[in-house]
Amino acid sequence: MKIFIDSADLKEIEKYVSWGICDGVTTNPSICLKSGVTGGEEGMKQRSIEIANLIAPQPLSVEVTSDDIDQVFAQARKFNTWADNISVKVTITDRNGASLLPAVYRLVSEGISVNVTAMMTFNQAIMAAKAINAGLEKTNIKKTHFISIFAGRISEEHGVEHSQKVLEDVRQWLDFHNYKNIEIIVGSVRSPENVKLWGKSGAHILTIPPEVIGKCLMNARTKETVVQFLNDANKAMQSL
Ligand code: E4P
C-alpha cells in the first residue's frame, strides 16, 4: 500500500519525504486554500511545480477548478504541461450530477494521467474505471490513473463498515476484470483508526492529511519506553 500526502503545504510534504513515507501528493481547491496557495491560477501553477519537483517521479494530483466540461478539458491539458508527474483531478460529475466521464475518457486517451475524484459509491468507481480503461485502449501511453473514493465522507453518512465494503468491492472488481494502470486512492482519511482499517481494504493508496500522519506514530507506552531507555543509558554511561 502506498501513502500519499493530502496537502499542498511544502514544508509538511518535505517532512514526510524525509521520513521516506511519501509515495505521492494529492491536492484539491480546499486543500490549496488551507495551505495558503494564493494568486489564482499562477499561484496554483507555482506551488504545483514546486511540489511536483520535490516529489518527482512520484505523482502529484492537481484538481481542475471548474465543472464546465470545456473548461475541464482546457485546464487539464494546461495542468498536464506543468510537470511530467502531474495527474489531473476531475470530479466524477458536475455540480448538477451530470457526467464528466467524457472528459476523463478523452484525457486518458490523450495520454494525460487522470484522477477521478469525489466518489462515494461502488457504481461511480466502476464507471470511472471503465472510462479510464476505454481511454487507455486508445493510446500507447500507459500512465497510471487513479480513482478516488472518499471513505471518510462515506463513513459520515453510512458508517465505517460500509466505506470499507465499498473499497473492498471496488478492488475485487478491478482485479476480477484485470484492469491495469488504475489505482484506488482512499480519500478523506480523518484518523489513525481510519488508516488502520482502510490500509487493509485492498486499496492501493491512502492519501493522508499531515495531522493524521503525525498521530499515527503517537503511543503513550512508546514514549514511556523511550524515556526508560534514555534514563538507563544515562545511568550506564555514568557507571563506566
Ligand atoms: C484526496 O484526494 C481528497 O481530495 C481528499 O482526501 C478529500 O478529503 P475531504 O473529505 O477532507 O475533503
Boltz pocket constraint, residues with backbone or C-beta under 6 A from the ligand:
constraints:
  - pocket:
      binder: B
      contacts: [[A, 6], [A, 26], [A, 27], [A, 28], [A, 30], [A, 117], [A, 148], [A, 150], [A, 152], [A, 153], [A, 185], [A, 186], [A, 187], [A, 188], [A, 189], [A, 207]]
      max_distance: 6.0
